[in-house]
């Protein structure tokens, strides 16, 4: 009731609450005070907590209503809605059902509010949408009749607390030894593929790896929707664009990779490869340009197999006789991430392709593996060390644990 009174006043006054947070607070406090005066007269129920009521109304007008407390809670990393009475959150990798119950109209209103700043839409002609929220969180929505009855909403909250590899060491995702090796590899210009399942921390790992790049490097990142958050001084970020209502204006990941190559990058990063854009990434990396990407896979070796298969989707003139050798010679490291049952995200494998092929696909050397729950060096080293030696680096002392 109070929110409706505020909306009515906004329409009457012709103001824009989204651009003035102070005005929002003043309007809401005015209406809460009027409501309390009427309640004291006995015509309305009394407010138990006026300050709480004010915060809730402000959230419903400018925030995300009943979901706003989840956005405000830094320990919550993901929010999703399966149905109006099934709102879930994930905290430290563990899912839990909340007590929040919404109406169908509330879900739609929340989605419209989330999409407002993105310029993207969801409707019967476009029943899926990926978008970035103003705080960097990622929104994904699917609507009926693709879903059975209700709108399915997923928000992967943006977290800026993980900025570098040493933070991952502190969180237990990496060991100091593996972090030092990865830092050296990034500085050497190694091409790194980050693999793992959904929610295993692939994007976070990409961001942490990029923190090891030289400040003088020009980094160009391309993603379906913005997720990477880099502190690099020379950084250009691009995202895909959906087609308009007329079906025109779409910008694909393949197009963005090609455009990125025209922007004088020192390093190119593709948020994730899923389809034919993997071919464009391989061509870019094969030209001598350092780069990184992530990919969904069950383990590090499967990631190489998948990267050798996805480019075949680019057309009938692309075959494995070109793709497999290119993957073998181009990718220097595969870093595989896992979301453990406890909710901890950690790296469990670091693999180095040798550049050769064997009967099973691409020959590779396991540099780090999980032993007794700890990421441990195998004592082996990559077969290809030219990139390290070119810059005067020697990873042997790190990998073997011996002083140089």
Secondary structure, DSSP 8 states (H G I E B T S, - for coil): -HHHHHHHHHHHHT--GGG-HHHHHHHHHHHHHHHHHHHHTTSS---S-HHHHHHHHHHHHHS-GGGHHHHH-TTEEEEEEEETTEEEEEETTEEEE-S----HHHHHHHHHHHHTTTT---BTTB-EEEEE-TTS-EEEEE-TTTSSSS-EEEEE----S--SHHHHHHTTSS-HHHHHHHHHHHHTT--EEEEESTTSSHHHHHHHHHTTS-TT--EEEEESS-------SSEEEEE-B---TTS---B-HHHHHHHHTTS--SEEEES---STHHHHHHHHHHTT-EEEEEEE-SSHHHHHHHHHHHGGGG-TT--HHHHHHHHHHH--EEEEEEE-TTS-EEEEEEEEEEEEEETTEEEEEEEEEEETTEEEE-S---S--HHHHHTT--THHHHHT---
